[in-house]
Amino acid sequence: MAKGLANLTQEVSAEEPVELPLRTESVAAVYYVDSEAELVGAVENLKTGTGPLAIDAERASGFRYGNTAYLIQLHRENTDIFLIDPIDLSKSPAWSTLAEFSNGLTWILHAATQDLGCLAEVGLKPAALIDTEHGSRLLNLPRVGLGAACEQLLGFRLAKEHSAADWSVRPLPNSWLNYAALDVDVLPALAKVLMEQLEQANKGHLAEQEFKHLLGFEPKPQSPDRWRSMTGLHDVKDVQKLAIARELWFARDALAQDRDTAPGRLVSDSSIVALVKSGISSKSELSSLKTFTGRASRSFLDVWWEAYAKGRATKDTPALKLVSTGIPNHRNWPSRYPEADARLQALKPVMAELALEFEVPLENLLQPDLLRRVAWEPEEDIAKQLLAMGARQWQVDAVASPISSALEKLSQETRPVS
């Protein structure tokens, strides 16, 4: 017997799990594209392929400002893999060639909402899509990451490294490019097996509706009060100090945008909050404040002091707390809104039972926020209410009648006896 090969006729002990083979390199040939001529050639190659377009993007979250794509990976069945450098190419005339081609195709992505935004920024939008992560959830796989999905559906492990790397660096190391190529290399086969199993489980129509819904995804607009989310700021109860925090946050954000750097790499939230709480009254005190740290804490001292002084002097102070919008936090319902809480508690076991019946995760059967909104103020026609909230038709078909029945049962049980 050759060294290192197991005798496949032997029984494998249940106590000794078989380790799946590790995919460390892509099967298709890989090309790095950073010129217009190469981009045109890549599109011509991709046109010869079949099936949907596998696509992925790598960003530099935590290193750069914003959500820019610094590498875009493309692949179809029977084609090579192309790793596109979009920074300059997306501004070139040749980019329209890629956009016209790709925008007419169905895309395969894993965790589509992570990449659709940055791809749309460079003019790339799918005609339809298959999200292998979302599909894995509908198939009720216990783990839905790309590596886990490959293990469960394709029978091999995927080398997953460099996901948190700074993809804005140039030149990109070969090991990083290999990692990037692997992601799209497996997507066509993964999507094919996934869709087959969804059809076998009578969930193909669920996936179709979910994927169509994802086409309308847009990142949430940024809130002007996002500065309030700084770590440690929750225990600051003085409106003037909150004004200081606000000005420091916006100063940092403007500087980060100007320098194309992640804000936290200039000065951290904790440093800003420490400065807010310090009560200093001069730039020299700021300069010597040991709790105010970060790579830009001293090199841009004038920026921080100007923002601090502005917040300290302003009469335009923010409210201590934001006015609540939407329904109240459900954690407060038991004590403050017992009737709504009773409805929510009555619906939870019904939804849990339905999730088991349909073999989908509870949060995919119906988003928890939608369930809470129905429990808060149920309308006479629950199906119509859910559709108006954005629920998909398959979700409405699955849950509307059981929700109505559970609420009616609760109403009868709590109705005063005449």
N, C-alpha and C positions, 0 to 999 in steps of 0.2 A: 504493500500500500504506500502511495506517495506520502512523504512527510507533510504533516499539517492538514491532511484531508481526513475528515471523519468518515467512518464506515456507515453509510446511510441506511444499511439494512439492520443495524443494531437499534434496539429500542432506546429511546432517550428518556432518562429518568425525569419525572415531574419536578424533582428538586433541583434539576440542572437545566435552567432555561437556555434555549438555543440563542446564541448571539447572532443577530442579523448581519449580513454583509454591510460594510461601510462604503458608501459612494463618496469618493473624494475628488473625482474629476468628472467633468461633463463627457457625455458620449459624443455629442456633436462637436465639430471644430469651432473654435472661438476666435473672434476677431475684435480688436479694439479699434473703434472708429472715431477719429478726431479731425477729419478733413471733409470738405464738401464732396470731393470725388469718391471717397470711401463711403460716404453716406448714401449717395446715389446708387453705388454698387450694392450696398447692403439692402436697400429697398428692392432692387431688381432680384436679388437672391431670395428675399422673403416672398416675393410674388410667385416664385416657383413652388412654394410650400403648399401644404393642405391644412385645412382646419383653422381653428381660431389662432389668434396671435397671443402667445405667452409674453407677458410684460411685467417688469418689476422696476423699481427705482430705489436708489440709495441716496440718503440725505446726510447731513452733517449735524443732526440734532445734538445740542449740548456744546457745539463748537462754533457754529455760524448762526447769524440772525435769520430767523424765518424758517421756511419749510422747503427751500429750494432743492430740486433734484440735481445731484452732481454726477449721477451715472444712471443711464436707462438701458435696461437689458431687454433684448427682443429675440424671439425664437418661434418658429412654427415647425410642425412635423415635416421632415425631409429637407430641412434647411440648416444652415450654420447658425451659430449664436453670435449676435452682434452686441457689443458693449459700447453704447453711444455716449460720448462726452458732450453733454448738451450746453455747456456754459457759453461757448462761442457759436457752436453750430446752430443753436436754437434761434439765433439772430441772423442767420445766413439765408440767402435765397433758396438754397437746397432743402431747407427744413420743410418748406411747403410740400415737397415731394413725399417726405415721410408722413406728414400730417394727412395729406389727401389719401394716402394708402391705408394708414393705420386706423383712421377715423371711420372707415367704411367696414371695418371688421368687428367680429365678436372678439373680445379680449378674455384671456384667462389671467386672473390675479389671485394672490393669496392675501386676504385681509384688504379688500379693495379700498376701504375708506382711508387707509393709511397713505395710499399712493394717488388716488384720483385727483386730489387737490393740487399736488405739485406737478402732476402731468398736465392738468388743465392749464396751469400757469404758462406752459410752453406750447399750448394749442393742441394738445393731444387728448381726444375724448372718444370713448368707444361707442359703436353703434349698438352693441349689446355686450353683456359680460357674463362670465362664470366666475364666481368667487369660491375658490376651493376651501377657504376657511369657513365661510358661512355654510357652504354645502356640507362640510364635515359636521357642523353643529346640527344641521337638519337630519343627518344620518345618525346623530346621537353618539358620535365617537367620544370616548372619554377624554382624549386630548386632541386639540385641533391646530396646534402649531404646524408649520410646514414639515419639519422633521418628523414629528409624531404622525402626521397624516401619511407620509411616505412609508413609515414603518408599518402602519396598520393596513394600508391599501396596496402598497407596491412591494412590500417585503424587504426593504433595505433601509439602513440608516443613512442619514444625510449629514455630511460634515458641516456643522453650523458654527462659524467663527466670524469675527470681524463685524458683526451686526451693529455694534456700538462704535465703530471706527469713525474717524474724521474723513469722510469721502470727498472732501474738498481738496485734499492734498494732491499735488502732482509732482512727479509721476506716481501713479497708483502701483503699489507692489503687486507682483504676479500672484501671490497667495490670495490677495484680496480679490483680484479679477477672477481667479478660479472659483472663489466662494460665490461671487456675483453670478457667474455663468451657471453654476449648479442650480440656483433658484429657478431659472427659466427652463433649464434642461429637463427638469422633471415635471413641469406643469402640464404639458399636453397629455402625457400618460396618466398623470394623477387625475386630471379633469375627466378623462375618458372613463376610467374605472369608477370614479365618484358618481358620475351621471348615470352609469349603468346600474350601480347599486341603489341610487335614489329611485330609479324607475322600478327596480325589482321590489323596493319597499313601498311602492305606490306613493312616492313623495316627489316625483318629477314635477308635478304641477305646483307643489309648494316652492321648490327651488326656482321655477320659472317666474313666479310672482315676486319672490324675494330678490332675485337678480334684476328684474325690471325695476323694482323699487330702488335698488342701489344706484341705478343710472341717474336718479335725481339727487344724489347725495351732494351736498355742499358743506364745507366746513362752517362751523358756527361762527357768526360775526363776533369780533372781539368786543368785550364789554369795556366801557370807559372806566368802570370801577374794578378792573382786574387787579389793580394794585392792592386791593384789600386782601387778596389771597396770599400775600407774603407770609412765610412761615414765622410764627411768633407774634404777629401783629394783633391777633385776636384778643390779647389781654391788655392792649392799649385802650384806655377808656377816656382819653382827653382829646377833644376835637382839634385843638391846636397841634397836638402831636400827630394826629392823623393827617392834618394838612401838610406837616413836614414830611411824613412818610409818602404821601401822594406826590409831592414835588420831587423828592429823591428818586422815586420809582420812575417817573416820567423823564427825569434827567438821565438816569441810567439807560432807559429804553432808547432815548434819542441818540445817546453816545454809542450804544450797541449797534443800532441801525447804521449809523454813520461809519462805524468801523467794521461792520459785518461780522460781529462777534456775538455769541450767546450772552445775554445780559448777566447771567450768573457767573460768567468767567471774568467779568470786570470787578464787581463786588457782589457778594452773596446777599440773599434776603436777610440772613441773620445779622450781617454787618450793618445793613440799613436799619433794621429794627433796633440794634444796639445803639446806633447813633441817635435814633428817634428818642430812645429812653434816656440817653445820657444827660440831657439838659445843658449841654455846653453853650457858651455864649460868645465864642470868638474862633477865628480860623486857626489860631495857634493851638487852642485846645483841641480842635479837630485833628490837627496834625499829630498831636501826641496821644490821641485816643487809641489805646491798644486794642480795643474790641472792634475798631473799624478797620477791617483788613480786606485784602484782595489785590489782584495784580494792578488794578487801576486806582487803588485807594489813595495813593499819594501822587501819582503822576498826573491825576486830574483833580487835584485838591480844590482848585478854584471852582470847578463844576459842582462839586458836592457842597461846598460852602455857599455858593450862590443859591442852590436849590434849598438848602437848609434855611438860609436866611429868608428866602421868599416864603417858605411855608410858615416860618415863625412869625412873620409880619402880616400875613394875609388875613383879611377879614372874611374872605370867601372860604370858610371852613366847611368840610364835609359833614354830613350827618353822622352821628355816632353809629347808627345802624341803618342799613338800607331798608327802604319800605318794601315789605314783602309783596311779591307778585305771584300770581297763580294760586294754587291750593296750598294750605298750610302744610308744614312738614309733618309727615304721617307719624313721626315719633311722638308728637304732641297730641295726637288724636285721643288716646285713652283717657287723658285727664281733661282735655278741653273740648273735644268733639266726640263724645262717646257713641253717638248714633252712627256717625261715619265710620268709626273704628269697628263697631259691631258688624257693619256691612263688609268692611275689609276682611275681618277675621272669618266671617262666614264664607267669603269667596276663596280664601287661600286653600283650604283642603279640596275644594272643587277643582281649582286650577291644577293642584298637585296631582290629582287623580287623572285629569285630562292629559297632563304631560306624560304620565306613565302610559296611558292608552295610546297616544299618538307617537310615543317614543321620540320625543324632542325635548330639549332642555326647557325648563319652565319659562326662562326669559325670552326664548324664541317662540314659544307658543303665543305669548302676549307680553309685550314690554311691561315691566312692573309699573312704570309711570302711567300707562294707559289704564291698568287695572285700578290704581289708586284714584285716578280722575273719575272713573265710573263709580267707584265706591263713595267718593265724596259727594257727587251729585248725579245719581243715575237718572237717565231720561226714560220715557215710556218705551221708546224703541231703542233697545240696546245695540242692535245690529247697525242701525243708522248712526248712532252716536259713535260707535267704534270706527266706522268707515270715515266719518268726519274728522276723527282724531288721527287718521293715517294708518289704521290697521289694514293689513292685506285681506283680500276676500277669503282666503283659506283660513285665516285666523278668526274672522268673523263667523264663518260657517262652523268652526270648531267650538267656539266659546260663547257666542251670544246667547243661544238658548239655555245652556246650563247656568250662565250668570243670571239670566232673567228668572229662571226657576228658583235658584238659591235665594235671590233677593225677595221673591214673592213668598217663599217659605219663611224667611226671617220676618217679613212684615206680618205674616199671619201669627207667628209665634209671639211677637211683641205687641200685637194689637190688643188694646185694653178690652177686657170682657165687659159687655154692656149688661 
